[in-house]
Amino acid sequence: PVDEALAKWIDATIKGLSDRLQDVPNNPMKLKTRLTAMQLALFEKTLYAHGFYDEPTLEIFSEKIACNFSTKGQEVLSAPSVKSKMYTKDISAIKPLEPMVAAVLDDLRSFLE
């Protein structure tokens, strides 16, 4: 049945990701954010879309985010998880970013005065 096949695939995927994470050395220089994984992924994808980064693909970009950031409640990130979270439309993830981004924009504009 489809449900058994899906369950087996999910178990194999989780095991594969778990095995892969053990192969990646912990980066002691990770940037620790106060953002959730979803907020980080969305924010970094937005920066990427507006030309802040010069990475050739989102796969490579996601891998670099996973290796170089930890988030609120999540020390280790996986690239597939980061990439999947880049497309969120969840208002509860987006809304807290707006005042932070607005404050950064205000700071930048104050330098132009």
LINHU-V958307 format. One record per residue. PSI is psi in radians with two decimals (999 if undefined). OMEGA is omega as a letter, one per 30 degrees, with the letter a starting at -180 (* if undefined). Layout:
# LINHU-V958307
((PSI | OMEGA) (PSI | OMEGA))
This chain:
# LINHU-V958307
((2.76 | a) (-0.71 | a) (-0.63 | l) (-0.71 | l) (-0.73 | l) (-0.75 | l) (-0.73 | l) (-0.73 | l) (-0.75 | l) (-0.79 | l) (-0.76 | a) (-0.69 | l) (-0.80 | l) (-0.77 | l) (-0.74 | l) (-0.76 | l) (-0.72 | l) (-0.79 | l) (-0.70 | a) (-0.70 | a) (-0.58 | l) (-0.46 | l) (-0.35 | a) (2.11 | l) (2.54 | l) (2.30 | a) (1.90 | a) (-0.19 | a) (0.31 | l) (2.53 | l) (2.22 | a) (2.02 | a) (2.83 | l) (0.04 | a) (2.74 | l) (2.91 | l) (-0.68 | l) (-0.75 | l) (-0.77 | l) (-0.84 | a) (-0.80 | l) (-0.81 | a) (-0.83 | a) (-0.66 | l) (-0.67 | l) (-0.76 | l) (-0.76 | l) (-0.80 | a) (-0.45 | a) (0.27 | l) (0.28 | l) (-0.44 | a) (2.70 | a) (0.99 | l) (2.50 | a) (-0.54 | a) (2.79 | l) (-0.47 | l) (-0.84 | l) (-0.76 | l) (-0.78 | l) (-0.71 | l) (-0.75 | l) (-0.68 | l) (-0.83 | a) (-0.65 | a) (-0.41 | a) (0.06 | l) (2.60 | l) (2.70 | a) (3.04 | l) (1.93 | l) (0.11 | a) (1.76 | a) (-0.66 | a) (2.23 | l) (2.67 | l) (2.53 | a) (-0.77 | l) (-0.65 | l) (-0.77 | l) (-0.83 | a) (-0.72 | a) (-0.51 | a) (-0.17 | a) (-0.29 | a) (0.35 | a) (2.56 | l) (0.30 | a) (1.96 | a) (-0.62 | a) (-0.39 | l) (-0.62 | a) (-0.75 | a) (-0.78 | a) (-0.35 | l) (-0.57 | a) (-0.86 | a) (-0.56 | l) (-0.77 | l) (-0.68 | l) (-0.72 | l) (-0.68 | l) (-0.77 | l) (-0.71 | l) (-0.76 | l) (-0.82 | l) (-0.72 | l) (-0.58 | l) (-0.46 | l) (-0.34 | a) (-0.16 | a) (999 | *))
